[in-house]
Amino acid sequence: LSGLDPAQPYFQDTPIEVRLDKSDAEFVDVIHTDSAPTIPYLGFGIRTAIGHLDFYPNGGEQMPGCEKNAVSQIVDLDGIWEGTRDFVACNHLRSYKYYSDSIIYPDGFLGYPCPSYDVFETERCFPCPPEGCPNMGHFADKFKGKIKSDFVKLYLNTGEAKDFPLWRYKVTMTLSGKHKVKGYVNVALYGSGGNTRQHQVIEGTLQPDNTYTSFIDAEVNIGTVTKVKFLWNNNWLNPTFPKLGAATITVQSGENG
């Protein structure tokens, strides 16, 4: 059984006979996309972990792309009916959109076991554990025999619009240069499976010989890394023309470490 943002109003904190529960089937996976409190946020989804695997994409409350203004949302690419529905219940309806995308991307939507979304944004829940990470959506049941605890909470990020899956990489870089400067660093990843756009990994003071770590949620599964493009900018004209490079860049895949 797959629960697509199962309903909160009248169902959260009720007995298991009333609501969806892991006892309802041999395997129950749940996608939580609108689990903010009903009052004052009008959340439609249950927050509690209720399945064998509970996925909380983007933290499970506010989905990227759902904060568009009303006019741009209602006059949507998919038509006025789809846009109107999305305006009323965008976060809630993301669950079925992620699910339908997961059918097309069997290797996408990896959920990382983690106690919370805040911890997921640190290095504590990366990469996947030895048994791997389950895929949110249609292929979640491939993980059926590997579940070790009563409730497994899984976190991941998604894109703002179709296509929704993102693949997580950790980028660690040591800078090289003569002087510290202010600015930002972007990297683009190239691999056997495709190339990413530029992703910002550092912003602020750039100190040569310092090591910086950041996560990239890439829009493509790059496979084996073949090249990394490093670009930096200091945002304003600097008459001394400072130079900055990367002594080393390490890219680690979340899927297999």
Secondary structure, DSSP 8 states (H G I E B T S, - for coil): -EEES-B-TTTTT--TTTS--GGGSS--EEE-S--S-HHHH---B--S--SSEEEEETTSS--TTTTS-HHHHHS-TT-HHHHHHHHHHHHHHHHHHHHHHHHH-TT--B-EE-S-HHHHTSGGG-S--TT---BSSTTGGGGGGG--SS-EEEEE-B-SSSS-B-EEEEEEEEEEESS-EEEEEEEEEEETTEE---EEEEEEEE-TT-EEEEEEEESS---SEEEEEEEEE-SS--TT---EEEEEEEEEETTT-
